Amino acid sequence: MGLNIPEDLEAWQRWQNSRSLKRQIMTRVRRPSGEPEFTLMVNGPEPRLLVLIDVPTPSAVAAYAEPLRFLEGEQVAVLAPKDLSGMLDGSWTSRRLKGLDLPGELRGVRAVFAAGHFLPAGAVGYRWSRQLGARFVVAQHGLTTPFAPPLARGSHLLAFSQDDAEFWKSGRGDVTHEVVGAQLLWHASRRNRGRPEGPGDATPVFLGQLHGAELSRWTSARTARTFCTTTGAEYRPHPAETDRLSRLQHRAWQRRGVRFESSGQSLATLDRPVVSVFSTGVLEAAAAGQDAWVTCVDPPEWVRDFWTRYGLSQWGSDSTPAPPVPQTEPAQLIAASISRILEETV
């Protein structure tokens, strides 16, 4: 299998909008003249690397800032929806951009590092990379499904695995790639304390995915409700489950006796068995030595393929084995790749 839409970003965006009533409404009422606004941060006057951060959460910032630890002395620029300099190591100056023309500070940029070109900062940064003749480097951040956005033309992909690279490229010859491993799994493996002997008696936690566009809400909700009511598992809503329909669903479940995991702890500190349909958290938990499974009511073919591709165990069988991780930290491998690009040795 591969991506459902391997090249056409506009087609992918139309599909994504079709999966959300809110997105459809926003698309219809958005003013044509409205442009996204960004803050540009630099740690030197002549940056050669531009990092794009569209989702300014601590985990997203860390994912794309961690490789900077291994680029000591390199001048870097960061483009984000707001000032993130307080979340970055070192000394940074920031300014709010007026318009989307290429800033003068970026004339020396040789590489642009991003999650892709499917969100506003990524789209602007990709356009600038074409103007500059800079390499557009995409680092994989989560597990891939057939519904992932297509890669920008001419991208250099830094993938978790060879299977992930081939899946995301979907036969395209204009995209190059390297395998660097997954930073989040590398971190998880470092806190692996090993599974206890014998069956555990901790209550499982079901990771909610009602927000996901990949699976129908009916399937996601039915799976979660069935699993929690039959096993006594606690439901942990995804942070994005804040829309009105999700809140109504939560209240209905609570009235039916479904308990919610609302401690606020990270999965790492929670140290409980983890179950979901296709959450990255299942593989992260397995890497950390926690018991982890997947389950789904009438899973579609792509879900079964996803389980097989990532070696995920279904509920009722042995727990998901810890995934392989590289000996070298992926952030260091990413930094090495970027360094080679900056020196034009790739």
Secondary structure, DSSP 8 states (H G I E B T S, - for coil): ---SSSS-HHHHHHHHHHT-HHHHHHHHHS-TT-----EEEESSSS-SEEEE-SS-SHHHHHHHHGGGGGSTT--EEEEESS--GGGSSS--EEEE-SSSS--GGGTT--EEEES-SSSHHHHHHHHHHHHHT-EEEEE--S---TTS----TT-EEEESSHHHHHHHHTT-SS-EEEE---HHHHHHHHT-----SS---S--EEE--TT-SSS-HHHHHHHHHHHHHHH--EEE--TTTTSHHHHHHHHHHHHTT--B--S---HHHH---EEESS-HHHHHHHHTT--EEE--SS--HHHHHHHHHTT--BTTSS--------SS-HHHHHHHHHHHHHTT--
